[in-house]
Amino acid sequence: MSNFTNKTVFITGASRGIGKAIGLRLAKEGANVVIASKTAEPHPKLEGTIYTAAAEMEEAGGKALPLVVDIRFEDQVEAAVVQAVETFGGIDILVNNASAIFLAGTVETPMKRFDLMHQVNARGTYLCSQKCLPHLLKGNNPHILNISPPLNMEEQWFKPHVAYTMAKFGMSLCVLGMAGEFRGKVGVNALWPRTTIATAAVKNLLGGDHMIQRSRKPAIMGDAAYHILSRDHHQCTGNFFVDDEVMAEAGVSDLSSYAVNPEFADQLMPDFFV
């Protein structure tokens, strides 16, 4: 029996990309996956909905609960947590994956974009953690995993897009603080990719198909998350993990299978913050 059998994992932004990859990996191990995302209807530029993701996770071997949730709104998060607990009996893992991105300088960033990034990234992560923690504290090897970067307080990561970096580092500050606050009770860690990952954000906002071809598949983040969440929460907390380092610790040194295009496996685009 897998150590994820009948465990309940609450994942924000799990209808596509990295969140979906983590859900699929844990569903494969028998987990119950709560898909807390906004996309209920097909989007012209974005692949998948909470319902198509749920179908894939159940096909992979888990159980899925698709819920329409905008994590900017406290009542929606509260309702989703209640429904998750009513359906599966508790929550053992929270993955704060949902994120908003707008890459521009200080003068060029509209305040509505600044507000959106902080509402989704920093505040949304804090809100989901706050509402899930009463259940995580009763969970089986409970973990919070934020898809956020190491806290590298260097000018190079701030100057191109101060607002975005502040918002993403807000997620990482939640790791730093909550790992200490809940040490011995809940493992709280961050995971970030070494390279760009083939997601809608990379394709639509960062570099189109050219960058996708030089990216890794979301599956590497799913596998890395699996290895982190398999660890004992007493020993594994307060870490800022990078995906390839996690895989190396798990004994996987050849990552070529994760490349979108094997021809560019040695020419991958580095991600921000690492």
C-alpha positions in Angstrom: 0.0 0.0 0.0 1.3 3.4 -1.0 2.0 6.0 1.7 -0.5 8.2 -0.1 -3.4 5.8 -0.2 -6.5 7.5 1.1 -4.5 10.7 1.9 -6.2 13.9 0.9 -4.3 16.5 -1.0 -5.7 20.0 -1.5 -4.0 21.7 -4.5 -4.7 25.2 -5.7 -4.4 25.8 -9.4 -4.5 22.1 -10.2 -6.5 22.2 -13.5 -3.3 22.4 -15.5 0.4 22.8 -15.5 2.5 22.1 -12.3 -0.5 21.8 -10.0 -2.1 19.2 -12.2 1.2 17.3 -12.6 1.5 17.1 -8.8 -2.1 15.9 -8.5 -1.6 13.2 -11.1 1.6 12.0 -9.5 -0.1 11.6 -6.1 -3.3 10.2 -7.6 -1.1 7.5 -9.1 -0.2 6.6 -5.5 -3.9 6.4 -4.5 -4.4 9.9 -3.1 -7.6 11.9 -2.9 -7.0 15.1 -4.8 -9.0 18.3 -4.2 -8.7 20.4 -7.4 -9.2 24.0 -6.2 -9.1 26.1 -9.3 -11.1 28.7 -11.2 -11.5 27.0 -14.6 -14.8 25.3 -14.9 -15.4 26.1 -18.6 -12.9 25.5 -21.4 -10.7 28.6 -22.0 -9.7 29.6 -25.6 -6.0 30.0 -24.6 -5.7 27.6 -21.6 -5.8 23.8 -21.7 -8.1 21.9 -19.4 -10.7 22.5 -16.7 -11.1 21.2 -13.1 -13.4 18.5 -14.5 -11.0 17.2 -17.2 -8.2 17.2 -14.6 -10.4 15.3 -12.2 -11.1 12.7 -14.8 -7.4 12.2 -15.5 -6.6 11.9 -11.8 -9.2 9.3 -11.3 -7.9 7.4 -14.3 -4.5 7.5 -12.8 -5.8 5.7 -9.7 -6.9 8.3 -7.2 -10.1 10.0 -6.3 -10.8 13.6 -7.3 -13.0 16.4 -6.1 -13.1 19.3 -8.6 -14.1 22.6 -6.9 -14.5 26.0 -8.4 -12.4 28.2 -6.1 -10.9 31.7 -6.5 -8.4 31.8 -3.7 -8.7 35.6 -3.5 -12.0 35.1 -1.6 -12.0 33.8 1.9 -15.6 32.5 1.7 -14.7 30.4 -1.3 -11.6 28.9 0.3 -13.6 28.2 3.5 -16.3 26.4 1.6 -13.9 24.3 -0.4 -12.1 23.2 2.7 -15.4 22.2 4.3 -16.4 20.3 1.2 -13.0 18.5 1.1 -13.3 17.4 4.7 -16.9 16.3 4.3 -16.0 14.3 1.2 -12.7 12.7 2.3 -12.7 13.0 6.1 -9.7 15.4 6.4 -6.8 17.1 4.7 -3.3 15.7 5.0 -1.4 17.9 2.4 -1.8 21.4 1.0 0.0 22.4 -2.2 -0.1 26.2 -2.7 0.5 26.3 -6.5 -1.9 28.9 -7.8 -0.1 32.0 -8.9 -0.5 35.2 -10.9 2.3 36.7 -13.0 3.0 40.1 -14.7 6.5 40.8 -15.7 7.1 44.5 -15.9 9.0 47.4 -14.3 7.6 49.6 -11.6 6.2 52.3 -13.8 4.7 49.8 -16.3 2.9 47.7 -13.7 -0.8 48.7 -13.3 -1.9 48.6 -9.7 -4.6 46.2 -10.5 -1.9 43.7 -11.7 0.1 44.4 -8.5 -3.0 43.7 -6.4 -3.9 40.6 -8.3 -0.4 39.1 -7.8 -0.4 39.8 -4.1 -3.9 38.6 -3.7 -3.3 35.3 -5.4 0.4 34.6 -4.6 1.1 35.9 -1.1 -2.4 36.4 0.4 -3.9 33.4 -1.3 -1.1 31.1 0.0 -1.5 32.5 3.5 -5.3 32.2 3.3 -5.3 28.6 2.1 -2.7 27.7 4.7 -4.7 29.3 7.5 -8.0 27.5 6.5 -6.3 24.1 6.0 -4.1 24.1 9.1 -6.7 23.0 11.6 -7.2 19.9 9.5 -3.5 19.4 8.7 -2.7 19.4 12.4 -4.9 16.3 12.6 -3.5 14.8 9.4 -1.3 11.8 8.5 2.3 13.1 8.0 0.9 16.6 7.2 2.7 18.9 4.8 2.3 22.3 3.2 4.3 22.7 -0.1 4.5 26.1 -1.7 5.5 26.3 -5.4 7.7 29.3 -4.7 11.4 30.2 -5.0 14.3 30.2 -2.6 14.7 33.5 -0.7 17.6 34.9 -2.7 17.6 38.5 -1.6 19.7 39.7 -4.5 19.1 42.8 -6.7 19.1 40.8 -9.9 15.8 39.0 -9.0 14.0 42.2 -8.1 15.0 44.9 -10.5 13.3 43.6 -13.7 9.9 43.0 -12.0 9.7 44.2 -8.4 6.0 43.5 -8.0 6.1 39.9 -9.2 9.2 39.1 -7.1 7.6 40.6 -4.0 4.5 38.5 -4.5 6.4 35.2 -5.1 8.7 35.9 -2.2 5.6 36.4 -0.1 4.8 32.7 -0.7 8.4 31.8 0.3 8.1 34.0 3.5 5.1 31.9 4.4 7.4 28.8 4.3 10.0 30.5 6.5 7.5 31.6 9.1 5.1 28.7 9.2 7.9 26.1 9.2 9.0 27.6 12.5 5.5 28.2 13.8 4.4 24.6 13.2 7.7 22.8 13.6 7.1 19.2 14.7 3.4 19.4 13.8 3.4 20.2 10.0 6.2 20.1 7.5 6.3 23.4 5.5 8.5 23.6 2.4 8.9 25.3 -1.0 9.7 23.7 -4.4 10.9 25.6 -7.4 12.1 24.4 -10.8 15.7 24.8 -12.1 14.5 25.4 -15.6 11.4 26.8 -17.2 8.5 24.4 -17.2 6.2 23.8 -20.2 3.1 25.6 -18.9 0.6 28.0 -20.3 2.4 30.9 -18.5 5.7 30.1 -20.2 4.0 29.8 -23.6 1.7 32.8 -23.4 3.7 35.2 -21.3 7.4 34.4 -21.4 8.6 33.1 -24.7 6.1 31.2 -26.8 7.0 27.9 -28.4 10.7 28.7 -28.5 10.9 28.7 -24.8 8.6 25.7 -24.5 11.0 23.7 -26.6 13.8 24.5 -24.1 11.7 23.7 -21.0 11.1 20.6 -19.0 7.7 18.9 -18.6 5.6 19.6 -15.5 6.1 15.9 -14.6 9.5 16.7 -13.0 7.8 19.0 -10.5 5.2 16.2 -9.8 7.9 13.7 -9.2 9.9 16.1 -7.0 6.8 16.9 -5.0 6.1 13.2 -4.5 9.6 12.7 -3.0 9.3 15.7 -0.7 5.8 14.8 0.5 6.9 11.2 1.2 9.4 12.5 3.9 8.7 12.6 7.6 7.3 16.0 8.4 9.2 16.1 11.6 12.5 16.1 9.8 11.5 17.7 6.5 10.5 21.4 7.1 11.7 24.9 6.3 13.5 23.8 3.1 13.6 25.7 -0.2 13.9 22.7 -2.6 14.9 22.9 -6.3 13.5 20.1 -8.5 16.7 18.7 -9.9 18.3 18.6 -6.5 15.4 16.6 -5.1 15.6 14.2 -7.9 19.3 13.7 -7.4 18.7 13.0 -3.7 16.2 10.4 -4.9 18.8 8.7 -7.1 17.7 10.1 -10.4 20.6 11.9 -12.2 19.5 11.5 -15.8 16.7 14.1 -16.3 16.7 13.9 -20.1 13.3 12.2 -20.2 11.8 15.4 -18.7 12.9 17.6 -21.6 10.1 18.7 -23.9 12.5 18.4 -26.8 15.4 16.0 -26.3 17.4 17.9 -28.9 17.6 20.8 -26.4 18.1 18.8 -23.2 21.5 20.5 -22.7 20.2 23.9 -23.7 17.4 24.4 -21.2 16.2 27.9 -20.1 16.9 28.6 -16.5 14.0 29.8 -14.4 13.9 32.9 -12.3 15.4 33.1 -8.8 17.9 30.2 -9.1 
